[in-house]
Structure formats: C-alpha cells, structure tokens
Amino acid sequence: MSTLRYGWTTGACATAATTAAYTALLTGEFPDPVGIVLPKGRTPTFALARESLADGVATASVVKDAGDDPDVTHGALVSATVRPGPPGGGVAFRAGPGVGTVTKPGLPLPVGEPAINPVPRRMMTEHVARVAAEHGGTGDVVVEISVEHGEELARRTWNPRLGILGGLSILGTTGVVVPYSCSAWIDSIRRGVDVARAAGYAHVAGCTGSTSEKVAAAVHGLPEDALLDMGDFAGAVLKYLRRHPVPRLTVAGGIGKLSKLAHGHLDLHSGRSQVDLGFVASLVDDPALADAIRGANTALGALHLAQAAGVPLGDLVAVRAKATADEVLRGAPVTVDVIVIDRAGTVVGRA
C-alpha cells in the first residue's frame, strides 16, 4: 500500500517566500531553494517560482504543494513582497491580492487585520529575525502576502461565511498538511462557532450539506453565519459546543447520516461509519416492517418502506439522534433539536 504524501500549508509557503524575499533585500541574491524550520522541527526546502528585486522591494513566490491532500489551494502561487518598514516597527503584515481581511469578531485576529493566522505570523517573524541576524538587517519590514486567484479560491472555503473577505486565509499550525486530514474542516467548524458566539447568536445549526442548510435556515429563520457546515463531523460540533456553549443547536441532515448519529456514530463519513439497517429496523415496532427494513438497500429505502406503512421512521431516527447529541454535550447548556430530510429536502422527521 502506497503512503500518502504530506504537503505544506499556506503558512509554510508564505514563510519560505518571506525568507527568500528578505534575504534578497539584504544581500541582492535570492536563495533558491529556500529552507525554513517548521514549529515541530521539520526543515523543508521550497523552489522559487518567481522572484523580483527592484527599488528596495523584493518579491518571492512559491507554488503550494498540498501533497496528496484534496486541498483547494494545491498548486496556488503564494507570494511575499518585503520592503523596509519604520525603524523599531518590527514585522508588519499586509494582505495583498488574494488574501482576505477579517471583518467579523470571533476569529483569532482583530477585525480589519489581514487573514494571516497567528502561527504563520510567528513563523514569518522568527524567520525575518534569523535573516536579519545572519545578514545584518534591522528586522523592521512590511510583509505583504498574496495568493494568485485567491479571491476565486476563497469562494470554495468557509471564508465568506466567517467574514473573511477578499481572499484566502494564510493558515497552518505545524506547517505540514496531513493528507486527507479532517483538521482543517474541524478548525473551520470551531471558527464558525466562535464567529456565531461573537455575533451574539443564541441559535446555530450543524448541517451535513447544502440542502439541510437551506432547510434549517428556512425552518428557523437563521442567518448564514449561524449555519455550521458540519459535513460528517457531528462529533466536532458537539464537543466544541460542550466547551463553548450556544443556547440552541439544530442538527439537520439526511436520513442516512442521521441514522448513523442515532446509532451513536460521531463521524458520519461513509468510509468511517456505515448505516446499520438492523439498528434502523430496531426502531420500529412492526415485525414485518422491521424485516423489510433489514432487507432494504439504504436508509432512504427504509424510509420509503416506513412511509408506505404509515410509520414515522424519520421522527424515530430524530429522537435517537437527539439522544446521542445530548449524551455528547454532557449537560452543557445547549438545547438540541433535530431535523431529518430526504434527498429532495423534504422534512421527514423532527425531534
């Protein structure tokens, strides 16, 4: 079995580009490849895709390699433009084209700041200090990070909903992208809760997809930034709300995924949990219907059988899914309701 290849975060790429640009500013030469040190001690090197040095301003660019992770920023060109800053000013960060700006409270950066997260900022600041020490610089610089086509790419991320406008965030806590990791999605869920709390919302919805989002918004009149794109990570939503409560949580999703939650699964991905039709059958009292459900192909097929028999299977699944959610919340002050839908977005169960 082949091993999946690791990649590098936008924060690592921005750090490499900054290191190369500041070195060129002080020495007249771009190191290529440029090496950096990541928070856990890894020392990757990056080839430069572009470089320019003129009029006391240096720009270096690297192409983000996300390894075997299906990352929207894989292949993106990440650039750093470094120019001298005011004496004693240290490192100041600017958002160039394709990098977003924070417009809502609740994120780890103040409103108005470039969406360059704290760990990438620290990495860049540390590397500027190293280059300054090595080549006799002051370390007082303005660093502008940009990502080619970043505004377009950001539409495929959570950024617009989180209030990060104009482009992507420069992310990463370790500098390493773990292939097919859930960490970025789960981090986005947590930031979504933080933004909703900072906005003073008393009600959020964790939804498995866009159809359930529309239903939850319509049923409860929720604004877009109160909708959490939970995907398969029900456990991440519930565990974060246990520590950072919001008074009301709606869990909304299709009969298949919510039947897994009803059965106690907190990761609803098809590769990590399966619909157990034996469990679904156990929710109904009619032995003939239970037998038919055990022989069904899917949870949706089971739902159709139950509907034909006049049995509210969606409600039964919703009740059990709510019980799982309440169990994970462990008494946190969060009131849960559940909405179960079919593929067409019709509500087929409530609890």
Secondary structure, DSSP 8 states (H G I E B T S, - for coil): ------EE-HHHHHHHHHHHHHHHHHHS---SSEE---TTS---EE--SEEEEETTEEEEEEE---TTS--TTTT-EEEEEEEE--TT--EEEEE-TEE-EE-STTSSS-TTSBSB-HHHHHHHHHHHHHHHHHHT----EEEEEEETTHHHHHTTSSHHHHTEESEE-B--SSSEE-TT-SHHHHHHHHHHHHHHHHTT-SEEEEESSHHHHHHHHHHHT--GGGEEE-TTBHHHHHHHHHHS--SEEEEEEEHHHHHHHHTT-SB--TTT----HHHHHHT-S-HHHHHHHHT-SSHHHHHHHHHHTT--HHHHHHHHHHHHHHHHHTT-S-EEEEEEE-TT--EEEE-
